[in-house]
Amino acid sequence: MASLWTPDGERPVRPRPAERDEPPAFDALSDDERAAAEALASEMAEVREQLARTPAAVVVANHLMGLYELAAIHLSQQPPNFPEASVPIDAMTAVLERLSGRLGDAEPTLRDALSQIQLAFVQLQNRTDA
């Protein structure tokens, strides 16, 4: 039997049954389950092909706008969650600094969005501190 070290000492760890560790065999699926799995695999392959055809700068810009939205969500909480908002703001800052000049037409918009969310952060923090 395997063991795991903890600050309180060694603890025995039982291995999981094999049926939990391995996904069901494709042959063991019903016809409906197999058709659903094949459809999902086909859909995933199409998404991967579409993503491969999309310029990486466009995908990164989309992710950066997701970071902007995440920061805005944390800032809109009552009270604002400044520690959580700072993580996506800092991530957005780091990516924009590192990829400066490589994000194409979206870069000015992303820089404006970063400035806006940073300003909102500071204004809300000042209001909260007052």
PLY file of the C-alpha trace (Angstrom):
ply
format ascii 1.0
element vertex 130
property float x
property float y
property float z
element edge 129
property int vertex1
property int vertex2
end_header
0.00 0.00 0.00
1.28 3.46 -0.88
1.64 6.20 1.72
1.55 9.97 1.74
3.68 12.11 3.99
1.80 14.80 5.95
2.98 17.08 8.76
1.23 14.63 11.12
3.20 11.67 9.75
2.80 8.99 7.09
-0.74 8.17 6.03
-1.67 5.06 4.05
-3.27 5.72 0.67
-5.38 3.07 -1.00
-5.17 2.88 -4.77
-8.38 3.57 -6.64
-10.15 0.70 -8.32
-9.03 0.28 -11.93
-12.49 1.05 -13.31
-12.29 4.57 -11.86
-8.83 5.31 -13.23
-9.55 4.41 -16.82
-12.25 5.83 -19.07
-14.71 3.29 -20.44
-13.47 1.46 -23.50
-14.91 2.78 -26.77
-16.14 -0.73 -27.55
-18.13 -0.80 -24.30
-20.22 2.24 -25.30
-23.73 1.90 -26.61
-24.46 2.94 -30.20
-25.93 6.24 -28.96
-22.95 6.91 -26.68
-20.53 6.07 -29.49
-22.36 8.40 -31.90
-22.29 11.19 -29.31
-18.57 10.65 -28.68
-17.81 10.68 -32.41
-19.87 13.86 -32.90
-18.04 15.55 -30.02
-14.65 14.49 -31.41
-15.61 15.82 -34.84
-16.78 19.11 -33.36
-13.58 19.46 -31.34
-11.48 18.79 -34.46
-13.38 21.52 -36.34
-12.84 24.00 -33.51
-9.12 23.17 -33.46
-8.89 23.69 -37.24
-10.73 27.00 -36.98
-8.44 28.11 -34.15
-5.37 27.13 -36.18
-6.60 29.37 -39.04
-7.10 32.35 -36.70
-4.09 34.63 -36.18
-2.64 34.11 -32.71
-2.77 37.87 -32.05
-6.56 37.77 -32.44
-6.87 34.89 -29.97
-4.57 36.61 -27.46
-6.53 39.87 -27.82
-9.72 37.94 -27.09
-8.17 36.48 -23.95
-6.99 39.92 -22.86
-10.54 41.23 -23.14
-11.59 38.29 -20.98
-9.07 39.46 -18.37
-10.54 42.96 -18.61
-14.03 41.55 -18.02
-12.81 39.45 -15.10
-11.28 42.52 -13.45
-14.48 44.48 -14.04
-16.54 41.72 -12.41
-14.40 41.80 -9.28
-14.49 45.61 -9.17
-18.29 45.61 -9.48
-18.74 43.49 -6.34
-20.04 45.17 -3.20
-17.53 45.84 -1.77
-15.08 45.70 -4.66
-12.71 42.74 -4.46
-9.44 44.57 -5.07
-7.03 41.65 -4.54
-8.90 39.50 -7.09
-9.26 42.40 -9.55
-5.54 43.11 -9.40
-4.62 39.65 -10.73
-6.25 40.00 -14.19
-5.16 43.66 -14.38
-1.56 42.67 -13.69
-1.79 39.79 -16.16
-3.18 42.10 -18.84
-0.38 44.59 -18.14
2.30 41.91 -18.38
1.03 40.50 -21.67
0.65 43.93 -23.26
4.16 44.92 -22.17
5.72 41.69 -23.42
3.86 41.66 -26.75
4.14 45.37 -27.46
3.82 45.97 -31.19
2.74 42.39 -31.94
-1.02 42.49 -31.33
-2.02 44.22 -34.55
-5.02 46.51 -34.87
-6.41 45.45 -31.49
-3.43 46.74 -29.52
-4.56 50.39 -29.12
-8.01 49.24 -27.99
-6.45 46.82 -25.51
-4.19 49.53 -24.12
-7.19 51.85 -23.73
-9.13 49.10 -21.97
-6.22 48.51 -19.61
-6.00 52.22 -18.81
-9.74 52.35 -18.14
-9.75 49.36 -15.79
-6.67 50.67 -13.96
-8.35 54.06 -13.53
-11.55 52.41 -12.27
-9.49 50.38 -9.80
-7.77 53.48 -8.40
-11.00 55.53 -8.26
-12.87 52.76 -6.44
-10.00 52.19 -4.06
-9.82 55.91 -3.24
-13.59 55.99 -2.68
-13.39 52.93 -0.43
-10.49 54.41 1.56
-12.28 57.75 2.05
0 1
1 2
2 3
3 4
4 5
5 6
6 7
7 8
8 9
9 10
10 11
11 12
12 13
13 14
14 15
15 16
16 17
17 18
18 19
19 20
20 21
21 22
22 23
23 24
24 25
25 26
26 27
27 28
28 29
29 30
30 31
31 32
32 33
33 34
34 35
35 36
36 37
37 38
38 39
39 40
40 41
41 42
42 43
43 44
44 45
45 46
46 47
47 48
48 49
49 50
50 51
51 52
52 53
53 54
54 55
55 56
56 57
57 58
58 59
59 60
60 61
61 62
62 63
63 64
64 65
65 66
66 67
67 68
68 69
69 70
70 71
71 72
72 73
73 74
74 75
75 76
76 77
77 78
78 79
79 80
80 81
81 82
82 83
83 84
84 85
85 86
86 87
87 88
88 89
89 90
90 91
91 92
92 93
93 94
94 95
95 96
96 97
97 98
98 99
99 100
100 101
101 102
102 103
103 104
104 105
105 106
106 107
107 108
108 109
109 110
110 111
111 112
112 113
113 114
114 115
115 116
116 117
117 118
118 119
119 120
120 121
121 122
122 123
123 124
124 125
125 126
126 127
127 128
128 129
